[in-house]
Structures are given as C-alpha cells and as structure tokens.
C-alpha cells in the first residue's frame, strides 16, 4: 500500500485494525524526525523481520518529555516533507505524526515509566529525567501501535538497552531488536545533531569513533589496555570536551573485577561495550562499539 499519514489515534487505529484482524505482524520504528540513512536502515531491518506485505509503521514525534530545560527542544530540526519522502521510498505503510496534544491529551502525564538504576547513569546522569521521558513515550507508542517487533539503533545503546528491558520487565510482548550504527565514510556515526557542526567541528568529531576503534584494537589485552588506548586517541584531538568514556558489560552493568582485569586469553574472551559522550563546540555527541576483552586471535 502507498504511504498513508496518520495524525490522530483514531486514524492510526482505523488503518491498523483490518491488518491486525488478518493476524499480520506489525513493525514499528520510533523516530523524532530529521531522518537520515540510519533511520532508513532501521526501516529496512524491520521490514525484513515482518515480511514484505505486513504493515510497517514509523512514528514521527518530537517528544518534549525527554528534553531537559536547558536542552534543544525548540532547536531540534523539523524536516517533515523530506521525512515523509524517505518513508515513502522505504516502503513504509503508515507514518504516524501526532501532535503533542494527541500524545499527551491531559498535558504532562501523571504516570510515567521509571527507567530504574540504568536511567541515572551515563546519559541519564548528564540528562536527568531523559530516559523516563523516552520510555514513557515509547510505552505509549507500543500501546497505540501494538507492534510485534521494533528496531532501535545501536548508536544510542543505552536507549536500546532500556527499551528492551522495559518490554521484558513489563511483559509488553514487543520484540526489541538493535540496528547497527550507520556511519559516514570517515567513521562519524550518523546523527540528526551532526548538522549543528561546522566544518572544523565535523572533522574534530571523528575523534569519537577513532577512540572506540582504538579500544577495539587493544581489547585483546584487556579492559585497562582498551580504555587507555581510547583515552590516548581522544588526547590527540583538542576540541573534544569529554563527558564519559567507559567500558561496560553488554547489558550496561559494570564489569566484575575479574572481567575488567587483564584476562587470560581465550578464544571466546569477554564481551563488552565501549561508550563515549562528548561535546564538540556546543553539540553533544554519543557513540559506542562492541568489544571482546582478552580474545585470542585465530
């Protein structure tokens, strides 16, 4: 079916009801717009999961609940026409683009989703309340769309981890999958916020992905070596105001002491995730890559 725009809950329900009646799998990609190839890759991954003829829904909603008082809600880019064109080119069935009043009809909701301990570290420490806002709107979208599967980008790995945990802990019945980060040829992770960077800052920002690749290259020598290599790479790049650079377990729990020490080299190694956040100019950027600590080559 050609792309259909839904701006209200009633529109969305009317479009999806006959598809649900035929037991078709429903896929959902949640976005705040300003779409790029990273979003397109999530749409393609979701389509592959649900099948060619099943309904694929993309939400476009700039969620005020996840922006702090000093953050860039008003500045966040709105590019509705190009977003709609991208969705149409990727075979999206329904673009759900509601107003704030449609999503929060009573104003700021009195009941929100508590992200738990993981919501107050890393991004959550710097942006208090951010993940409560994210999880609240995602839970509302899950309730409105009732998807079988959704794909979130790995670029915001903490968000992906929390949405997956919410779906499991609250028995929401949505399969939450991760989509690999899409990068520019020089390694910079695609982000809607990259457009805020000037030419010089754009070059400086590639230090984040270089630091993560340095951690990967040194990861066979263990946690300390990987972290030191990443810090050394960042140290070569003035203009990067580092917030955090950490190595965590894949579920973002802290590594046990025996896991973060120099491990005996085994073929399997210890799976981990390196995560970085920094400001370049006034633009805050995040990135991450998987690591295998102490793995033996061959």
C-alpha positions in Angstrom: 0.0 0.0 0.0 1.2 3.6 -0.6 2.3 5.6 2.4 -0.6 6.9 4.5 -0.3 9.7 7.0 -2.0 9.3 10.4 -2.1 12.3 12.8 -4.6 11.0 15.4 -5.1 7.9 17.4 -8.4 7.3 15.6 -6.6 7.5 12.2 -4.0 5.0 13.3 -6.5 2.6 14.8 -8.6 2.6 11.6 -5.6 1.9 9.4 -4.2 -0.9 11.5 -7.4 -2.7 12.6 -8.0 -4.6 9.4 -4.4 -5.7 9.2 -4.5 -7.0 12.8 -7.7 -8.8 12.0 -5.7 -10.8 9.4 -3.1 -11.6 12.0 -0.4 -9.7 10.2 2.8 -8.9 12.1 3.1 -5.2 12.8 6.5 -3.4 12.8 7.3 -0.1 14.3 10.3 2.3 14.0 10.2 5.2 16.5 11.7 8.5 15.4 11.8 12.2 16.2 12.1 13.0 12.5 15.2 14.7 10.9 15.5 11.3 9.3 18.7 10.0 7.6 20.2 6.8 6.3 20.4 5.5 9.8 16.6 5.7 10.2 16.2 4.1 6.7 18.3 1.2 7.8 16.0 0.6 10.8 13.0 0.6 8.5 14.7 -1.9 6.2 15.6 -4.2 9.1 12.1 -4.0 10.5 10.6 -4.8 7.1 12.9 -7.9 6.8 11.5 -9.0 10.2 7.8 -8.6 9.5 7.7 -9.6 5.8 7.0 -7.7 2.6 3.2 -7.5 3.0 2.9 -6.7 6.7 2.3 -3.2 7.9 5.3 -1.1 8.8 4.6 2.0 11.0 7.1 4.8 11.5 6.3 7.3 14.2 7.5 10.9 13.9 7.1 12.8 17.2 9.5 15.2 18.8 8.9 14.2 22.4 9.1 17.2 24.8 9.1 14.8 27.8 12.7 13.7 27.1 14.2 17.2 26.8 15.6 18.9 29.8 15.0 22.7 30.5 18.4 23.6 29.0 18.2 21.3 26.0 17.4 21.9 22.4 13.7 21.1 22.0 12.9 24.3 20.1 16.2 23.9 18.1 15.6 20.3 17.2 15.3 20.1 13.4 11.9 19.6 11.9 12.0 18.3 8.3 8.6 16.8 7.8 8.5 16.8 4.0 11.9 15.1 3.5 11.0 12.7 6.3 7.8 11.7 4.5 9.7 11.3 1.2 12.2 9.0 2.9 9.5 6.9 4.5 7.7 6.5 1.1 10.9 5.5 -0.6 11.5 2.8 2.0 8.0 1.3 1.6 6.6 2.4 5.0 2.9 1.8 5.2 1.9 4.3 7.9 3.6 7.5 9.0 2.2 8.3 12.4 2.9 12.0 13.1 0.7 13.1 16.0 0.7 16.5 17.8 1.8 16.9 21.4 -1.8 17.2 22.4 -2.7 14.0 20.7 0.1 12.1 22.6 -0.4 13.9 25.9 -4.1 14.9 25.8 -4.1 15.8 29.5 -0.9 17.7 29.5 2.2 16.3 31.2 1.3 12.7 32.2 0.9 11.9 35.9 2.1 8.3 35.4 5.4 7.8 33.7 7.8 4.9 33.3 10.7 4.8 35.8 13.8 3.5 33.9 15.4 2.2 37.1 19.1 2.4 38.1 20.3 2.3 34.5 18.3 5.5 33.8 20.5 7.6 36.1 24.0 6.7 34.8 25.9 7.6 31.7 23.4 9.6 29.6 20.9 9.6 32.4 23.4 11.2 34.8 24.1 14.1 32.4 20.4 14.3 31.3 18.2 13.7 34.4 14.7 12.6 33.5 15.7 11.9 29.9 15.1 8.2 29.9 11.8 8.5 31.9 10.6 10.7 29.0 11.9 8.2 26.4 10.4 5.2 28.0 7.1 6.9 28.7 6.6 7.9 25.0 7.8 4.5 23.7 5.3 2.8 26.1 2.5 5.0 24.7 3.6 4.2 21.1 3.7 0.5 21.9 0.1 0.8 23.3 -1.2 2.7 20.3 0.5 0.7 17.5 0.7 -2.7 19.3 3.7 -3.8 17.3 5.1 -7.3 17.2 8.6 -6.0 16.6 10.5 -2.8 16.7 14.1 -1.9 15.8 16.1 0.8 17.7 19.5 2.0 16.6 22.6 0.9 18.5 24.0 4.4 18.3 22.0 5.2 21.4 22.9 1.9 23.0 21.6 2.9 26.5 18.2 3.7 25.0 18.1 0.4 23.2 19.0 -1.5 26.3 16.4 0.3 28.4 13.6 -0.1 25.8 14.4 -3.8 25.6 14.4 -4.1 29.4 11.1 -2.3 29.6 9.4 -4.6 27.1 10.7 -7.6 29.0 10.1 -6.4 32.6 6.6 -5.1 31.9 5.6 -8.0 29.6 4.7 -5.7 26.7 5.1 -8.5 24.2 7.2 -6.4 21.8 10.4 -7.9 20.3 13.0 -5.2 20.6 15.9 -5.5 18.2 19.1 -3.5 17.7 20.1 -1.9 14.3 23.7 -1.5 13.6 25.0 2.1 13.7 25.3 3.7 10.2 28.5 5.8 9.7 29.9 8.3 7.3 32.9 7.1 5.3 35.2 8.8 7.9 33.6 6.8 10.8 31.4 9.5 12.2 28.1 8.0 13.4 25.1 9.4 11.6 23.0 11.7 13.8 20.4 14.4 13.4 22.6 16.6 15.5 25.6 16.4 13.1 24.0 19.3 11.2 24.9 21.6 14.1 28.6 21.0 13.5 30.6 23.5 11.4 33.3 22.2 9.0 36.1 22.2 11.6 34.0 20.7 14.3 32.8 18.0 11.9 36.4 16.9 11.4 37.1 17.1 15.2 34.0 14.9 15.9 35.6 11.9 14.2 37.8 11.5 17.2 35.0 9.7 19.0 34.8 6.8 16.5 38.6 6.7 16.3 38.8 6.3 20.1 36.3 3.5 20.0 38.2 1.7 17.2 41.4 2.2 19.2 39.7 0.5 22.2 38.7 -2.4 19.9 42.2 -2.8 18.6 43.6 -3.0 22.1 40.8 -5.1 23.6 42.7 -8.4 23.3 45.0 -7.1 26.1 42.1 -6.5 28.4 40.0 -3.7 29.9 42.7 -1.3 31.0 44.6 -1.5 27.7 41.4 -0.9 25.7 40.4 2.1 27.9 43.9 3.6 27.8 44.1 3.3 24.0 40.8 5.1 23.7 41.8 7.9 26.0 45.2 8.3 24.2 43.4 8.7 20.9 41.0 11.3 22.3 44.0 13.1 23.8 45.3 13.8 20.3 42.1 15.8 19.5 41.8 19.2 21.1 38.2 20.5 20.9 36.6 17.4 22.3 35.0 18.1 25.7 34.7 14.6 27.1 31.7 13.7 29.3 32.4 10.0 29.8 34.4 7.1 28.2 33.6 3.7 29.7 33.6 0.0 29.1 30.6 -1.9 30.3 29.0 -5.3 30.0 26.6 -5.8 27.0 23.7 -5.1 29.4 25.5 -1.9 30.6 26.1 -3.3 34.1 29.6 -2.7 35.4 32.1 -5.4 34.7 33.1 -7.7 37.6 36.7 -7.2 38.8 37.8 -10.4 37.2 36.3 -9.3 33.9 37.9 -5.9 33.9 41.4 -7.2 34.8 43.8 -8.4 32.2 42.0 -11.7 31.4 43.7 -15.0 30.4 43.4 -15.1 26.6 40.7 -17.4 25.4 39.2 -17.8 22.0 35.8 -16.5 23.4 37.0 -13.6 25.5 34.6 -11.3 27.5 32.0 -9.4 25.5 31.7 -5.7 26.4 30.7 -2.3 25.1 32.8 0.8 24.9 30.7 4.0 25.1 31.7 7.7 24.7 29.9 11.0 25.0 31.5 14.4 24.4 30.7 17.9 23.3 32.3 19.3 20.2 31.5 23.0 20.3 28.0 23.2 21.7 26.9 19.9 20.1 26.7 16.8 22.3 27.6 13.5 20.5 27.5 9.9 21.6 28.9 6.7 20.1 29.7 3.1 21.0 31.2 -0.1 19.7 31.3 -3.7 20.9 34.5 -5.1 22.3 35.7 -8.6 23.1 38.2 -8.4 26.0 41.0 -10.9 26.1 40.1 -12.8 23.0 42.8 -14.9 21.4 43.2 -14.4 17.7 42.9 -17.5 15.5 
